[in-house]
């Protein structure tokens, strides 16, 4: 070491728990194909003997792998390898999302995150939409219009319109994020749509978004989505005084 040189990272080394080592080994075995989706993992006692750890470490590791979406644990059976999905990832984030929403400024932070996400989705949808995609989006828009005076019905078709946009991107992570945001921001959507004229404004915005996607104009789609969500935010803040 050169005299006088500084150590770049002085954080103390954390001593890992035994179960974390077990998680790492089993995760590696699953990712490398030693255990395929549907396969059962060895029994707890076999894992204890193989890794030289106690039952507590094995069980904690299995629960951690289940939270990661890598295995499924059923009572009375050995753990079985599952096929992780983007939906699993979003499900794991749900508790944290609800916690952050409840914090001061949480709704504003989520609205900002939603705007960044959905503006990007609209842009990408306009870039990638096929004729079939545009027909699906047009059908979702028509259903949204037909439900203008239906309260909950309009809310459902509102969600469906945005879901089709996410699906057009053909990115399963975007679809899962849309579903997560829909779950986390249910109260916001319900509150904003109670305001006078909110449903009509939302439908008009959806129409502008559709027209931009149908014209395959990414910038116009992004701008229309940004304006739509700013308007939704205004309705919500005015109704909730947040």
N, C-alpha and C positions, 0 to 999 in steps of 0.2 A: 504493500500500500504506500502510495506517495505521501510523504510527510505533509501534514497540513490539509490533506484532502478531506472532504466532508462525506459522510455516509448519506446517500440520497433518501433512503427509506428507514426511518428509525422506529417504525411501529413494532411493538413487541410481537414475537412469534407466538401464535395462539396454539395451545396444546389441543389437538383434536380429540373428540370423544371416540370411543371404540366403535360405536354404531356408525359414525361417519365413514370410517375405513371400510366397514362392511357394505355400506351404501355404494361407495366408490367401486368396490370390486364387483358387486352384483350388477350395477349399472353398466360397467364396462363389458361384463359377460353378455348382458342383454344387447347392448349396442353392437357388439362384435358378432352377434348371431349364435352364440352358444345356447341361448334359450330363445326360441322363436315365439311370436304371438300365439297364445293358446297353450304353450308348454307349461307344465307345473314346475316350480322350483323345488329343489331338494327339501326334505323335511327339516324342521327346526333343528333337531338333534344332529342331523348330518351337517348342517351349516355350522353349528356350534363346534363340532369336531374339526371340520375343515379349516375354520378360521381361528380356532383356539380362543373363543370368547364365550360369555355366558348367554343364557336365554334372553335376558333383558336387552342386551345389545342387538341380538338378532331380531327381536320383536320391534324394537325402536327403528331398526333399519328397514324392516318390511313396511311399517307404517309410513316411513318417509318415502319409500318407493311408491307406495299407493298414492300418497299426496301428489307425487310427481306424475301420476298417470301411467306408470310403467308396469304396475301389477295390480291385480284385484285379489282381495282377501275375503274369503267366504268362511263362515263359521263351520268348523269341522272338516275343512279341506285344506290342502296345501295351497300356498299362494300361486296364482297363475299369471303368466305374462300377458299384458294387454297391449293394444295398439294405441299409443298416445295420440292425442289430437289437439288442434288449436283450441277446441272447446274445453278440453281438460285444463289447458293453461288459463283460460279466462275464468273458469270455475274456481281455480285456486286463487285468483286475484280478487274474487268477489268480496271476501271478508275485508281485505285491505281497502278496497274501493269504498265500501260503505263507511269504513272508519274515516277515510280521508274526506268523504262528502260531509260528514258530520262536524269536521273541524271548521274553525272560522275561515271564511273565504273558499270553502270547499266547492260550493256550487259554481263559483266564478272560475275556479281552476279547471273543473270538469268541462264547463262550457268552452273554455279556451282550448282544451285538449280535443273536444269533439269537433270544434271548428277546423283545427289543423288537420284532423283525420278525415273528416267528410269532404273538405275542399279537395284534398288529395284524391280521395275516392272518385269524386265527380270528374276531376281532370282525367284520371286513368280510364274511367268508364268511357269517356268521350273518345279516348285514343284507341280503345280496344273493342268497342261494341260492334257486334255483327248485326245483320238484318234481323235475325231471330231475337237477339238481345233487345233491340229497339222495339220490336213487337211486344216483348214481355213487359218492357218498361211502359209502353203506351197502355197496355192492359191494366197495369198497376195504377197508372194515372187516371184511367177511366173509372176504376173502382173507387179511387179516392174522391173523384168528383161526385159519384153517385151517393157517397156517404156524407156529403157536406152537412146535412142536417141530422146526422145520426149520433152525434156525441162520441160514445165509445167506438162506434163503427168507424167514424172518421179517424180516430186515434189509431185503430188497428190498420187501416189502409195507409195511413201516414207512415207507420213503421214498415209496412210491406213495401212501399215505394222505395224507401231508403235501403231496405234489404236487397231489393233487386239491383240497385246501383252497386252495392258491395259485391254481389254475386257476379256481376258483369266483369269485374276485375279478374276473376278466376284465381283469386288468392285466398285460400282458406283462412289465413290469419286475419285478413280484413273482414271476412264474413263473421268470424268469431268475435272480433273486436266490436263490430256493429251490434251483435247480439248482447255483448257485455254492456256496452254503452246504453242500449235500450233498457236493459234491466236496471242499471245503476241510476239512470236519469228518468225513470218512469214518472216520478212525482213532478219533475220539471215539465215534461211534455203535457201531463194532465192539467197542471196549473195554467200553463201558457195558453192552452186551447180553450180554457173557460172564458178568456177575455173576449169581449165583443169584437167580431170581425177577424179573430185570429184564424179560424178555420179557412175562411175565404182567402186570407192573405197567404196561408200556408199552401193552399191549392194553387194559387196563382204563381207562387214561387216554384212549386213542383213543375208546373207547366213550362216555366222558363228554363228550368234545369233540363227537362225532357227535350225541349226544342234544341238546346245547345248540344246535348248528347246525340240526338238524331242527326244534327248537322255535322257531327264529329268535330266540334270546335272546343278543344280542351280549355282554352282560356275563358271562353264564355261560360262553360259549365262550372269552372272553378269560381268565377265571379258571381254567378247566379246562386251557387251554394253558399258562398260567404255572405251575400246579402240576405239570403233566407235565414241563416242561423243568427245573424245580427238582429233581425226582426223578431225571431223567436225569443232571443235573449231579452229584448226590450219588453215584449209582452210578459215574460216571466218575472223580470225584476219589478215591473210596475204592479203586477198582481200580488207579489209576495213581499215587497218592500225590503228586499235583501240588499 
